[in-house]
């Protein structure tokens, strides 16, 4: 028997509250992202309507790229045009959307400590990529890995899991999707990545022309960052494949 609801439990009430705040903000400002209805907010849990769907596959990349571009453009038009990537952004309820760079600097230093970067030169290369990424219009990051989409039998796409939400440059969450699709299902042909980026840019530019300017080189920088930041999860959460270009970037030779 199919359940009518899904309840997610959190370690602390604060984490549940943050996820609820993020859900509400996305529902208001990123309307192209369809989410399951949030039916109950508990002290340390959130209950949603049950959606019967599958997780994203590599063949969904093009449609998901268009959806993300549309959602990021809508959020910029509605709210994030006033945001700066390196400063927390105050939401309507007084909570904050975390800045892009500071939390990722901490995470990259942690990757060096845990052995996911070979040396300080590789860390410096990643920090340089991060620094040069923190410019331009602000979009958001919500961890667009394949498990955070549910696609129903009729092709309706639902976005789930609002635990992580931060500011991010345009194209950054698309790069997370590409990275994690590759780690889950194997390599994606470069022409398919190009087509996805074009679809993303076109959808974002429908909201404002300046939003559709993510270059292939810039996307490559984001992919390199995600390869390092996601490295600790290899072999977990369905990530069965390694990142093909990780060794190049962790040796400090990124472009």
Rosetta blueprint (number, residue, H / E / L):
1 X L
2 X L
3 X L
4 X L
5 X E
6 X E
7 X E
8 X E
9 X E
10 X L
11 X L
12 X L
13 X H
14 X H
15 X H
16 X H
17 X H
18 X H
19 X H
20 X H
21 X H
22 X H
23 X H
24 X H
25 X H
26 X H
27 X H
28 X H
29 X H
30 X L
31 X L
32 X L
33 X L
34 X L
35 X L
36 X L
37 X L
38 X E
39 X E
40 X E
41 X E
42 X L
43 X L
44 X L
45 X E
46 X E
47 X E
48 X E
49 X E
50 X L
51 X L
52 X L
53 X L
54 X E
55 X L
56 X L
57 X L
58 X H
59 X H
60 X H
61 X H
62 X H
63 X H
64 X H
65 X H
66 X H
67 X H
68 X H
69 X H
70 X H
71 X H
72 X H
73 X H
74 X H
75 X H
76 X H
77 X H
78 X H
79 X L
80 X H
81 X H
82 X H
83 X L
84 X L
85 X L
86 X L
87 X L
88 X L
89 X E
90 X E
91 X L
92 X L
93 X L
94 X L
95 X L
96 X E
97 X E
98 X E
99 X L
100 X L
101 X H
102 X H
103 X H
104 X H
105 X H
106 X H
107 X H
108 X H
109 X H
110 X H
111 X H
112 X H
113 X H
114 X L
115 X L
116 X L
117 X L
118 X L
119 X L
120 X H
121 X H
122 X H
123 X H
124 X H
125 X H
126 X H
127 X H
128 X H
129 X H
130 X H
131 X H
132 X H
133 X H
134 X L
135 X L
136 X L
137 X L
138 X E
139 X E
140 X E
141 X E
142 X L
143 X L
144 X L
145 X L
146 X H
147 X H
148 X H
149 X E
150 X E
151 X E
152 X L
153 X L
154 X L
155 X L
156 X L
157 X E
158 X E
159 X E
160 X L
161 X L
162 X L
163 X L
164 X L
165 X L
166 X E
167 X E
168 X E
169 X E
170 X L
171 X L
172 X H
173 X H
174 X H
175 X H
176 X H
177 X H
178 X H
179 X H
180 X H
181 X H
182 X H
183 X H
184 X H
185 X H
186 X L
187 X L
188 X L
189 X L
190 X H
191 X H
192 X H
193 X H
194 X H
195 X H
196 X H
197 X H
198 X H
199 X H
200 X H
201 X H
202 X H
203 X H
204 X H
205 X H
206 X L
207 X L
208 X L
209 X H
210 X H
211 X H
212 X H
213 X L
214 X L
215 X L
216 X H
217 X H
218 X H
219 X H
220 X H
221 X H
222 X H
223 X H
224 X H
225 X H
226 X H
227 X H
228 X H
229 X H
230 X L
231 X H
232 X H
233 X H
234 X L
235 X L
236 X L
237 X L
238 X L
239 X L
240 X L
241 X L
242 X L
243 X L
244 X L
245 X L
246 X H
247 X H
248 X H
249 X H
250 X H
251 X L
252 X L
253 X L
254 X L
255 X L
